[in-house]
Amino acid sequence: MRIGKQDAPYSAICTSDADRITVRGRDLVGEIIGKMDFTSYFWFLVTGEEPDENQTFFANAILCALAEHGLVPSVAAARMTYAAAPEAMQGAVAAGLLGCGSVVLGSAEVAGRFYAECVADWHSDGGTAEDAAKRGIARLRADKQPIPGFGHPQHAGGDPRANLLLKLARERGVGGPHVAMLYAIRDTLPEMIGRSLPINVNGPIPAILLDLGWPLAALKGIGLLCRTAGLIGHLTEEAERSIGFIMSGAAAAAITYDGE
């Protein structure tokens, strides 16, 4: 049974033979290993183009910004899984990554799609960024959706990671329509919802990356890659100083049974 399109049996990522491994048209041994750092290689694998200085700089900065934020749900899931199955680190990493969705870690993708829609509306309408931002916010409010990239339960006074990324973008002259839209949304929030909200880290990440040419479809991959590094760090500690069962016990103690 045929399911979906089956008329393009090609891949432009990698091929190999007995003597050579070719990645995106480059010889892995002769042109990449020892000559390209991993962040640049990641950009190259996804886009097919070697990144310029700003693309590499901000990819590095963003990967560092998202790799670690304490005992968040993805880390708790990974550490409890590893405590129960210490022979399978890959299963524990997978457990952590499977929870990376629209609420935790994957929200940069949600924000990026929203900003891209607002930018497209802005350019097609010919009005101001603020007008497009207001229309976008109104659509979200009509569906009772939060404003992606704004607000934070802990960093209510402003997310320090977001503040630094935006400061670096200003200093390095990086910013296009998506960064402009981020600011337009921020500036129109008091009028649209009756109060201001701080920009959280999931605001500048997609805005900056999209303006630098990162594919919209690959935004979630940024969070998955850097959180994998953080999870491996936690699981290495879990192997040496286990808290997985402590976390599991604390979770059970925190919940009261109210069934019959």
ABEGO torsion letter per residue (X at the ends): XBBEBAABBBBAABBBBAABBBBGGBBAAAAABGABBAAAAAAAAAAGBBBBAAAAAAAAAAAAAAABAEBBAAAAAAAAAAAABAABAAAAAAAAAAABBAABGAAAAAAAAAAAAAAAAAAAAGBBAAAAAAAAAAAAAAAGBBBBGBEBAABAAEBAAAAAAAAAAAAAGBEBAAAAAAAAAAAAAAAAAGBBBBBBAAAAAAAAAAAAGBBAAAAAAAAAAAAAAAAAAAAAAAAABBAAAAAAAAAAAABBBABX
